[in-house]
Amino acid sequence: MTNAPRGRRPPHGAPVIDRAFALLGAFSATRRAMTLAELSRATGTPPSTALRLARRLLHWGALERDGGGRYVIGLRLWELASLAPRGHGLREAALPYMEDLYEATHQHVLLAVRDGHEALLVERLSARDAVDVLYRVGGRLPLHSTGVGLVLLAHAEPELQDRVLAEPLVHEPEGLPVSPAALRRTLARVRQTGLAVAERSEPGPLLTVAAPVRGADDGVVAALSVVVPASGAEPRALAPALRATARALSRSLGSPRAS
């Protein structure tokens, strides 16, 4: 939704629900608490309108106030989000298998689903001394430069692949450009081998190996990965446990191929 100029009514009048969602959508991992003035500026909503909407969202439980009086996301949204079958439901089914894989690696085990042009991290199991990563549960990951993202992109519909490949692609935070032709070859290799392998240098040298998780119609519903320090790590050593875990989880979700 295009933000309206500050202090003016949006063209044709934006629906109230759109304005409310805009207020909620202004929060992010780097902006977890905001004053009313900050909410107003972030959404281009007049202060009086932002106040009225914030009060309604507070009453419903979508927003709360922290100790300093700033607005934060409320627990009611977490309660509703827990009902999402592609989020909490998948997480519940996957956790026992992820725990087995975690015991085999004692680093990071990630579970992600695709949401549009990004991967959404549903769950992460991590050892206290595991290599540093930039991913948090509920956070979004690029499809073109993460292990889980490559798996999800490789099995997405061709039209979406074309749209992603047409975008300017860069590995962040390294700032390295990604060749669309090389990425197409990588996606073909992921489909052929059933594994995605990605090496990154930030926030530290790490290696990711990821595999697809299939649902009852044999479509890829999620991606499972392990993330380990790059030093001394071998994808071939990680692959058997990862394949077995992804296959077992797919079988529990009713995948005929996994059975």
C-alpha positions in Angstrom: 0.0 0.0 0.0 1.4 3.4 -0.9 1.8 5.7 2.1 -0.4 8.7 2.1 1.2 12.2 2.5 1.4 13.2 6.2 -1.6 15.0 7.4 -3.7 14.4 4.3 -6.5 11.9 3.7 -5.2 9.0 1.4 -6.6 9.1 -2.2 -10.1 7.7 -2.3 -9.8 6.9 1.5 -7.7 3.8 2.4 -9.9 1.2 4.3 -9.5 1.3 8.0 -8.2 -2.3 8.1 -5.4 -1.3 5.6 -4.4 1.5 7.9 -4.4 -0.8 10.9 -2.3 -3.4 9.1 0.1 -0.6 8.0 0.7 0.3 11.7 1.4 -3.3 12.5 3.6 -3.7 9.5 5.8 -0.8 10.6 7.3 -3.0 13.3 10.4 -5.0 12.4 13.4 -6.8 14.0 15.2 -3.5 14.1 12.2 -1.4 15.1 10.4 -3.4 17.9 9.1 -0.4 19.9 7.8 3.0 18.7 6.2 6.1 20.0 2.9 7.3 18.5 4.9 10.0 16.6 7.2 7.3 15.2 4.3 5.2 14.1 2.7 8.2 12.4 5.9 9.0 10.5 6.7 5.4 9.6 3.2 4.9 8.0 2.4 8.4 6.7 -0.7 8.4 8.9 -1.9 11.6 10.6 -1.2 11.5 14.3 -4.9 11.7 15.2 -5.6 8.7 13.0 -2.6 6.8 14.3 -3.8 7.4 17.8 -7.3 6.2 17.1 -6.1 3.0 15.4 -3.4 2.3 18.1 -6.1 2.5 20.8 -8.3 0.0 19.0 -5.3 -2.3 18.4 -4.4 -2.0 22.1 -7.9 -2.9 23.1 -7.9 -6.0 20.8 -4.4 -7.1 22.0 -2.6 -6.6 18.7 -0.5 -3.9 20.4 0.8 -3.4 23.9 2.8 -0.7 25.7 6.2 -1.3 27.2 7.6 0.2 30.4 8.5 3.4 28.6 5.0 3.8 27.1 6.1 2.9 23.6 3.9 0.6 21.4 5.1 -3.0 20.9 3.5 -6.0 19.1 0.9 -7.7 21.4 0.7 -11.4 22.4 -2.7 -11.7 20.6 -0.9 -11.7 17.3 1.4 -14.5 18.5 -1.7 -16.4 19.6 -3.2 -16.1 16.1 0.1 -16.8 14.3 0.4 -20.1 16.2 -2.7 -21.3 14.3 -1.0 -21.0 10.9 -0.6 -24.5 9.5 2.5 -23.6 7.5 4.1 -22.1 10.7 3.3 -23.5 14.1 1.6 -26.7 12.7 4.6 -27.6 10.6 7.0 -26.7 13.4 5.2 -29.1 15.8 5.5 -31.9 13.3 9.2 -31.1 12.5 10.6 -30.5 16.0 11.3 -34.2 16.9 13.1 -34.7 13.7 15.0 -31.4 14.0 16.1 -32.4 17.5 17.6 -35.7 16.1 19.5 -33.7 13.5 20.6 -31.2 16.1 22.1 -34.0 18.2 24.1 -35.1 15.2 25.6 -31.7 14.5 25.3 -29.5 17.6 25.3 -26.4 15.5 22.2 -24.8 13.8 19.2 -26.6 12.4 16.8 -24.4 10.4 13.3 -25.0 9.1 11.8 -22.5 6.6 8.9 -22.1 4.3 8.5 -19.8 1.2 6.4 -16.7 1.5 6.4 -14.8 -1.8 10.0 -13.9 -2.9 11.5 -14.8 0.5 11.9 -17.7 2.9 10.4 -17.4 6.4 12.2 -19.0 9.2 9.7 -21.2 11.2 12.1 -22.7 13.7 15.8 -22.8 14.6 17.6 -25.1 17.0 21.1 -23.8 18.0 23.9 -24.7 20.3 25.2 -22.0 22.6 28.6 -22.1 21.0 27.3 -22.5 17.4 28.7 -20.3 14.6 27.1 -16.8 14.4 24.2 -16.5 12.0 21.9 -13.6 11.0 18.7 -15.6 11.1 16.0 -15.5 13.8 12.7 -17.3 14.1 10.1 -15.3 12.3 12.8 -13.6 10.2 12.9 -13.5 6.4 15.8 -14.9 4.4 16.7 -14.3 0.7 15.8 -17.2 -1.6 18.9 -16.7 -3.8 21.7 -16.8 -1.2 20.7 -19.2 1.7 20.6 -22.9 1.7 16.9 -23.1 2.6 16.1 -20.4 0.1 17.8 -22.2 -2.7 15.8 -25.3 -2.0 12.5 -23.4 -1.9 13.4 -21.4 -5.1 14.5 -24.5 -7.0 11.1 -26.1 -6.4 9.0 -23.0 -6.9 6.9 -22.5 -10.1 9.0 -21.4 -13.1 7.2 -18.0 -13.3 8.4 -17.1 -9.8 11.9 -18.3 -10.5 11.9 -16.0 -13.6 10.7 -13.0 -11.5 13.4 -13.6 -8.8 16.1 -14.1 -11.4 15.1 -10.8 -13.1 15.7 -8.9 -9.9 19.1 -7.3 -9.0 20.6 -10.1 -6.8 23.3 -9.5 -4.3 24.7 -11.6 -1.4 24.2 -9.5 1.7 25.9 -8.4 3.9 28.9 -9.2 1.7 27.6 -7.0 -1.1 28.6 -9.5 -3.8 26.5 -9.6 -7.0 24.9 -12.9 -8.0 25.0 -14.1 -11.6 21.5 -15.1 -12.9 23.0 -17.7 -15.2 25.1 -19.2 -12.4 22.0 -19.2 -10.1 20.0 -21.1 -12.7 22.7 -23.7 -12.8 22.7 -23.9 -9.1 18.9 -24.4 -9.0 19.1 -27.2 -11.6 21.7 -28.9 -9.5 19.5 -28.6 -6.4 16.7 -30.3 -8.2 19.0 -33.0 -9.5 20.8 -33.9 -6.3 18.1 -33.0 -3.8 20.5 -30.8 -1.8 21.5 -27.2 -1.7 25.0 -26.2 -0.6 25.9 -22.6 0.2 29.0 -21.1 1.7 29.0 -17.6 3.1 31.7 -15.4 4.7 29.5 -13.2 6.9 29.0 -12.9 9.8 31.7 -15.6 9.7 32.8 -18.4 7.4 30.0 -20.9 7.4 28.6 -23.8 5.3 24.9 -24.6 4.9 23.5 -27.8 3.5 19.7 -27.9 2.9 17.1 -30.5 1.7 13.4 -30.3 0.7 10.5 -31.3 2.9 7.5 -32.7 1.0 3.8 -32.7 1.9 0.9 -35.0 1.2 0.8 -34.0 -2.5 4.6 -34.5 -2.8 5.1 -30.8 -3.3 7.9 -29.1 -1.5 6.3 -27.4 1.6 9.5 -26.5 3.5 13.3 -26.7 3.6 15.4 -28.1 6.3 19.1 -27.2 6.7 22.1 -27.5 8.9 24.5 -24.6 9.3 28.1 -25.3 10.5 31.4 -23.5 10.6 33.0 -23.7 7.1 36.4 -24.8 8.5 36.8 -28.5 8.1 33.1 -29.0 7.2 32.3 -31.4 4.4 28.8 -31.4 2.7 29.2 -35.1 1.9 29.5 -35.8 5.7 26.4 -33.8 6.5 24.2 -35.0 3.6 23.2 -38.5 4.9 21.8 -37.3 8.2 20.1 -34.4 6.5 18.5 -36.5 3.8 17.3 -39.1 6.2 15.8 -36.4 8.5 14.0 -34.6 5.6 12.7 -37.9 4.3 11.4 -38.9 7.7 9.7 -35.6 8.2 8.2 -35.8 4.7 6.9 -39.2 5.5 5.2 -38.0 8.6 3.5 -35.3 6.5 2.1 -37.9 4.2 4.5 -37.6 1.3 4.0 -40.7 -1.0 7.5 -40.2 -2.4 9.1 -40.3 1.0 7.1 -43.5 1.8 
